[in-house]
Amino acid sequence: MQLTNNTIFITGGTSGIGRGLAEAFHKLGNQVIISGRRKALLDEVTRANPGMQSIELDIADPASIERVAATLIADYPALNVLVNNAGIMPFDDPSGAIDEATALSTIDTNLLGPIRMTSRLVGHLKQQPRATIINNTSVLAYVPIATNAVYSATKAALHSYTLSQRFMLRDTSVTVREIAPPWVNTDLVYQGDDPRAMPLDAFIAQTMDALATEREEALVDLAVPLRNNAGPDEHTFVNAFNLHIAENPIPVGA
């Protein structure tokens, strides 16, 4: 991925990984637009980074996505990078009853949000000479944590969607990248400076280095062992499987 001369939209850009990526891209001279639900936090980040822009977005609300996408296309016609970063990580217990509202909120935010946002912007991205979609999943997509079962499931689903999306965009100007963070010291759950968590600045630095390559997945070193649990040849198999289906379509009604 080319790290300069981009117009980049980042969801969930007011804290943690989203803000870290936004500031890293901003320092490289890119036009960065961040989004979030709280205007006060958006204003705080843009004041600290003159030239960075912001827009209010509730990623769990389809109407909000529609409004923001239309604004982005109108106001930033050179938009060529979408970073689907916004997410929530509530605790749950799959051995008992799962709270319905919390489960739906997690799915709407972590899975349907990126799907809807990309769906609304992908036509515009395909018109650019070069464009990139970056989906932020998690190592929990490969090794789920039982105390956050719905969260882990949404990240596994987004990883699966990313594989399909990458295949379907293979003959366009749009590349699809995935970052799968390990435990990073952010406020996603709570920021406790636990020594087991990767420092945010180190994660951002390694991720930017990985994004500068052409690898499909931009993984930091700590994420690799957990990602490899799913098998290092996954991309080859998935692409071959989808090519076979494309060449031998399943009959309607089968």
DRENDO-1510 file (C-alpha; in Angstrom, 1 decimal, always signed):
<recs>
REC; n; res; u; v; w
REC; 1; MET; +0.0; +0.0; +0.0 .
REC; 2; GLN; +1.2; +3.5; -0.8 .
REC; 3; LEU; +1.3; +5.4; +2.5 .
REC; 4; THR; +1.3; +8.9; +1.1 .
REC; 5; ASN; -0.9; +11.1; -1.2 .
REC; 6; ASN; -4.1; +9.5; +0.1 .
REC; 7; THR; -7.5; +10.7; +1.3 .
REC; 8; ILE; -8.4; +8.4; +4.1 .
REC; 9; PHE; -11.6; +7.9; +6.1 .
REC; 10; ILE; -11.3; +6.1; +9.4 .
REC; 11; THR; -14.2; +5.0; +11.5 .
REC; 12; GLY; -13.8; +5.1; +15.3 .
REC; 13; GLY; -11.0; +7.6; +15.0 .
REC; 14; THR; -11.2; +9.3; +18.4 .
REC; 15; SER; -9.2; +6.9; +20.5 .
REC; 16; GLY; -7.1; +3.8; +20.6 .
REC; 17; ILE; -6.0; +2.2; +17.4 .
REC; 18; GLY; -8.3; +4.4; +15.3 .
REC; 19; ARG; -6.7; +7.6; +16.6 .
REC; 20; GLY; -3.2; +6.1; +16.4 .
REC; 21; LEU; -3.7; +5.2; +12.7 .
REC; 22; ALA; -5.2; +8.6; +12.0 .
REC; 23; GLU; -2.3; +10.5; +13.5 .
REC; 24; ALA; +0.3; +8.2; +11.8 .
REC; 25; PHE; -1.3; +8.8; +8.4 .
REC; 26; HIS; -1.7; +12.5; +9.1 .
REC; 27; LYS; +2.0; +12.9; +9.9 .
REC; 28; LEU; +2.8; +11.4; +6.5 .
REC; 29; GLY; +0.8; +14.3; +4.8 .
REC; 30; ASN; -2.4; +12.4; +3.9 .
REC; 31; GLN; -5.8; +14.0; +4.1 .
REC; 32; VAL; -7.4; +12.2; +7.0 .
REC; 33; ILE; -11.1; +12.3; +8.0 .
REC; 34; ILE; -12.0; +10.6; +11.3 .
REC; 35; SER; -15.5; +9.7; +12.5 .
REC; 36; GLY; -17.1; +8.9; +15.8 .
REC; 37; ARG; -20.4; +9.5; +17.7 .
REC; 38; ARG; -19.2; +12.2; +20.0 .
REC; 39; LYS; -18.4; +15.6; +18.5 .
REC; 40; ALA; -16.4; +16.8; +21.6 .
REC; 41; LEU; -13.9; +13.9; +21.1 .
REC; 42; LEU; -13.7; +14.5; +17.3 .
REC; 43; ASP; -13.0; +18.2; +18.0 .
REC; 44; GLU; -10.3; +17.3; +20.5 .
REC; 45; VAL; -8.5; +15.1; +18.0 .
REC; 46; THR; -8.7; +17.5; +15.1 .
REC; 47; ARG; -7.5; +20.4; +17.3 .
REC; 48; ALA; -4.4; +18.3; +18.2 .
REC; 49; ASN; -3.8; +17.5; +14.5 .
REC; 50; PRO; -4.4; +20.7; +12.4 .
REC; 51; GLY; -5.6; +19.8; +9.0 .
REC; 52; MET; -7.3; +16.6; +10.0 .
REC; 53; GLN; -11.1; +16.6; +9.4 .
REC; 54; SER; -13.9; +14.9; +11.2 .
REC; 55; ILE; -17.5; +13.9; +10.8 .
REC; 56; GLU; -20.1; +12.5; +13.2 .
REC; 57; LEU; -21.1; +8.9; +12.6 .
REC; 58; ASP; -23.0; +6.2; +14.4 .
REC; 59; ILE; -21.6; +3.1; +12.6 .
REC; 60; ALA; -24.5; +1.0; +14.0 .
REC; 61; ASP; -27.1; +3.2; +12.3 .
REC; 62; PRO; -27.7; +2.6; +8.5 .
REC; 63; ALA; -29.2; +6.1; +8.1 .
REC; 64; SER; -26.1; +7.6; +9.6 .
REC; 65; ILE; -23.9; +5.6; +7.3 .
REC; 66; GLU; -25.9; +6.7; +4.3 .
REC; 67; ARG; -25.6; +10.4; +5.3 .
REC; 68; VAL; -21.9; +10.2; +6.0 .
REC; 69; ALA; -21.1; +8.3; +2.8 .
REC; 70; ALA; -22.9; +10.9; +0.7 .
REC; 71; THR; -21.1; +13.7; +2.5 .
REC; 72; LEU; -17.7; +12.0; +2.0 .
REC; 73; ILE; -18.2; +11.5; -1.7 .
REC; 74; ALA; -19.4; +15.1; -2.2 .
REC; 75; ASP; -16.8; +16.8; +0.0 .
REC; 76; TYR; -13.8; +14.5; -0.6 .
REC; 77; PRO; -13.9; +13.3; -4.2 .
REC; 78; ALA; -10.3; +12.0; -4.0 .
REC; 79; LEU; -11.3; +9.6; -1.1 .
REC; 80; ASN; -9.4; +6.4; -1.8 .
REC; 81; VAL; -8.8; +4.7; +1.5 .
REC; 82; LEU; -11.5; +3.4; +3.9 .
REC; 83; VAL; -10.4; +2.1; +7.3 .
REC; 84; ASN; -13.2; +0.1; +9.0 .
REC; 85; ASN; -11.9; +0.4; +12.6 .
REC; 86; ALA; -14.9; +1.2; +14.9 .
REC; 87; GLY; -15.8; -1.6; +17.3 .
REC; 88; ILE; -17.1; -2.4; +20.7 .
REC; 89; MET; -16.1; -5.3; +23.0 .
REC; 90; PRO; -18.7; -6.1; +25.7 .
REC; 91; PHE; -18.3; -9.1; +27.9 .
REC; 92; ASP; -20.8; -12.0; +27.7 .
REC; 93; ASP; -21.2; -15.6; +28.7 .
REC; 94; PRO; -22.3; -18.1; +26.1 .
REC; 95; SER; -22.9; -20.7; +28.7 .
REC; 96; GLY; -26.0; -18.7; +29.8 .
REC; 97; ALA; -28.4; -16.2; +28.4 .
REC; 98; ILE; -26.9; -13.5; +26.1 .
REC; 99; ASP; -28.4; -10.0; +26.5 .
REC; 100; GLU; -30.3; -9.4; +23.2 .
REC; 101; ALA; -29.6; -5.7; +23.0 .
REC; 102; THR; -25.9; -6.1; +23.7 .
REC; 103; ALA; -25.6; -8.8; +21.1 .
REC; 104; LEU; -27.4; -6.9; +18.4 .
REC; 105; SER; -25.4; -3.7; +19.2 .
REC; 106; THR; -22.1; -5.7; +18.9 .
REC; 107; ILE; -23.1; -7.3; +15.6 .
REC; 108; ASP; -24.4; -4.0; +14.2 .
REC; 109; THR; -21.2; -2.2; +15.2 .
REC; 110; ASN; -18.5; -4.7; +14.5 .
REC; 111; LEU; -19.9; -6.6; +11.5 .
REC; 112; LEU; -22.8; -4.9; +9.8 .
REC; 113; GLY; -21.2; -1.5; +10.2 .
REC; 114; PRO; -18.1; -2.3; +8.1 .
REC; 115; ILE; -20.2; -4.2; +5.6 .
REC; 116; ARG; -22.7; -1.3; +5.2 .
REC; 117; MET; -20.0; +1.4; +5.1 .
REC; 118; THR; -17.9; -0.5; +2.5 .
REC; 119; SER; -21.0; -1.3; +0.4 .
REC; 120; ARG; -21.9; +2.4; +0.3 .
REC; 121; LEU; -18.4; +3.6; -0.6 .
REC; 122; VAL; -17.0; +0.7; -2.8 .
REC; 123; GLY; -18.4; +2.1; -6.0 .
REC; 124; HIS; -16.6; +5.4; -5.4 .
REC; 125; LEU; -13.4; +3.6; -4.5 .
REC; 126; LYS; -13.5; +1.6; -7.7 .
REC; 127; GLN; -13.4; +4.8; -9.7 .
REC; 128; GLN; -10.0; +5.8; -8.1 .
REC; 129; PRO; -6.7; +4.9; -9.8 .
REC; 130; ARG; -5.7; +3.1; -6.6 .
REC; 131; ALA; -7.7; +2.5; -3.5 .
REC; 132; THR; -7.6; +0.4; -0.3 .
REC; 133; ILE; -10.1; -1.0; +2.2 .
REC; 134; ILE; -8.5; -1.8; +5.5 .
REC; 135; ASN; -10.6; -4.0; +7.8 .
REC; 136; ASN; -9.6; -4.1; +11.5 .
REC; 137; THR; -10.5; -7.6; +12.8 .
REC; 138; SER; -8.6; -9.2; +15.7 .
REC; 139; VAL; -6.5; -12.2; +16.6 .
REC; 140; LEU; -9.7; -13.3; +18.3 .
REC; 141; ALA; -11.1; -14.0; +14.9 .
REC; 142; TYR; -8.8; -17.0; +14.9 .
REC; 143; VAL; -8.6; -17.8; +18.6 .
REC; 144; PRO; -11.8; -16.7; +20.2 .
REC; 145; ILE; -12.0; -15.5; +23.9 .
REC; 146; ALA; -14.9; -17.2; +25.6 .
REC; 147; THR; -15.7; -14.2; +27.8 .
REC; 148; ASN; -16.3; -12.1; +24.7 .
REC; 149; ALA; -17.9; -14.7; +22.5 .
REC; 150; VAL; -20.1; -12.4; +20.4 .
REC; 151; TYR; -17.2; -10.0; +19.8 .
REC; 152; SER; -14.9; -12.9; +18.8 .
REC; 153; ALA; -17.6; -14.2; +16.4 .
REC; 154; THR; -18.1; -10.8; +14.8 .
REC; 155; LYS; -14.4; -10.5; +14.2 .
REC; 156; ALA; -14.2; -14.0; +12.7 .
REC; 157; ALA; -17.2; -13.1; +10.4 .
REC; 158; LEU; -15.4; -9.9; +9.3 .
REC; 159; HIS; -12.3; -11.8; +8.5 .
REC; 160; SER; -14.4; -14.2; +6.4 .
REC; 161; TYR; -16.1; -11.3; +4.7 .
REC; 162; THR; -12.6; -9.7; +4.0 .
REC; 163; LEU; -11.5; -12.9; +2.2 .
REC; 164; SER; -14.6; -12.8; +0.0 .
REC; 165; GLN; -14.3; -9.1; -0.6 .
REC; 166; ARG; -10.7; -9.3; -1.6 .
REC; 167; PHE; -11.4; -12.1; -4.1 .
REC; 168; MET; -14.4; -10.2; -5.7 .
REC; 169; LEU; -12.3; -7.0; -6.0 .
REC; 170; ARG; -9.3; -8.8; -7.5 .
REC; 171; ASP; -9.7; -7.3; -10.9 .
REC; 172; THR; -10.3; -3.7; -9.8 .
REC; 173; SER; -8.1; -0.9; -8.5 .
REC; 174; VAL; -9.2; -1.6; -4.9 .
REC; 175; THR; -7.0; -3.8; -2.7 .
REC; 176; VAL; -8.3; -5.2; +0.6 .
REC; 177; ARG; -6.0; -5.3; +3.6 .
REC; 178; GLU; -6.7; -6.8; +7.1 .
REC; 179; ILE; -5.1; -5.8; +10.4 .
REC; 180; ALA; -5.7; -8.3; +13.3 .
REC; 181; PRO; -4.5; -6.7; +16.5 .
REC; 182; PRO; -3.4; -8.7; +19.5 .
REC; 183; TRP; -4.1; -7.4; +23.0 .
REC; 184; VAL; -3.2; -3.7; +22.6 .
REC; 185; ASN; -3.2; -1.2; +25.5 .
REC; 186; THR; -6.3; +0.9; +24.5 .
REC; 187; ASP; -9.6; +1.8; +26.1 .
REC; 188; LEU; -11.6; -0.8; +24.0 .
REC; 189; VAL; -12.5; -2.6; +27.3 .
REC; 190; TYR; -10.4; -0.6; +29.8 .
REC; 191; GLN; -6.9; +0.8; +29.7 .
REC; 192; GLY; -5.0; -0.7; +32.6 .
REC; 193; ASP; -1.4; -0.7; +31.4 .
REC; 194; ASP; -1.3; -4.4; +31.8 .
REC; 195; PRO; +2.2; -5.6; +30.9 .
REC; 196; ARG; +0.7; -8.4; +28.7 .
REC; 197; ALA; -0.8; -5.8; +26.4 .
REC; 198; MET; +1.2; -4.4; +23.5 .
REC; 199; PRO; +1.9; -0.7; +23.8 .
REC; 200; LEU; -0.2; +1.3; +21.4 .
REC; 201; ASP; +2.7; +3.2; +19.9 .
REC; 202; ALA; +4.6; +0.0; +19.2 .
REC; 203; PHE; +1.5; -1.5; +17.6 .
REC; 204; ILE; +0.9; +1.5; +15.3 .
REC; 205; ALA; +4.6; +1.6; +14.3 .
REC; 206; GLN; +4.6; -2.0; +13.4 .
REC; 207; THR; +1.3; -1.9; +11.6 .
REC; 208; MET; +2.3; +1.1; +9.5 .
REC; 209; ASP; +5.5; -0.8; +8.5 .
REC; 210; ALA; +3.3; -3.8; +7.6 .
REC; 211; LEU; +0.8; -1.7; +5.6 .
REC; 212; ALA; +3.7; -0.4; +3.5 .
REC; 213; THR; +4.2; -3.9; +2.1 .
REC; 214; GLU; +1.9; -5.6; -0.4 .
REC; 215; ARG; +0.9; -8.4; +2.0 .
REC; 216; GLU; -2.9; -9.1; +2.3 .
REC; 217; GLU; -2.6; -9.0; +6.1 .
REC; 218; ALA; -0.7; -6.3; +8.0 .
REC; 219; LEU; +0.2; -8.2; +11.2 .
REC; 220; VAL; +2.4; -7.2; +14.0 .
REC; 221; ASP; +4.8; -9.9; +15.3 .
REC; 222; LEU; +2.7; -10.7; +18.4 .
REC; 223; ALA; -0.3; -11.5; +16.2 .
REC; 224; VAL; +1.4; -14.0; +13.9 .
REC; 225; PRO; +1.3; -17.1; +16.2 .
REC; 226; LEU; -2.4; -16.7; +16.8 .
REC; 227; ARG; -3.2; -16.0; +13.2 .
REC; 228; ASN; -1.2; -19.1; +12.1 .
REC; 229; ASN; -3.6; -21.2; +14.2 .
REC; 230; ALA; -5.9; -21.0; +11.2 .
REC; 231; GLY; -3.2; -22.1; +8.8 .
REC; 232; PRO; -0.7; -20.0; +6.8 .
REC; 233; ASP; -2.0; -21.2; +3.4 .
REC; 234; GLU; -5.5; -20.0; +4.0 .
REC; 235; HIS; -5.4; -17.4; +1.2 .
REC; 236; THR; -4.3; -19.8; -1.5 .
REC; 237; PHE; -7.0; -22.3; -0.6 .
REC; 238; VAL; -9.7; -19.7; -0.4 .
REC; 239; ASN; -8.8; -18.2; -3.7 .
REC; 240; ALA; -8.6; -21.6; -5.4 .
REC; 241; PHE; -12.0; -22.5; -3.9 .
REC; 242; ASN; -13.7; -19.4; -5.2 .
REC; 243; LEU; -12.1; -19.7; -8.6 .
REC; 244; HIS; -13.5; -23.2; -8.8 .
REC; 245; ILE; -17.0; -22.0; -7.9 .
REC; 246; ALA; -16.7; -19.1; -10.4 .
REC; 247; GLU; -15.8; -21.6; -13.1 .
REC; 248; ASN; -18.4; -24.1; -12.0 .
REC; 249; PRO; -21.3; -22.1; -10.7 .
REC; 250; ILE; -23.8; -23.8; -8.4 .
REC; 251; PRO; -27.2; -24.1; -10.2 .
REC; 252; VAL; -29.9; -21.9; -8.9 .
REC; 253; GLY; -32.2; -23.9; -6.5 .
REC; 254; ALA; -29.5; -26.5; -5.8 .
</recs>
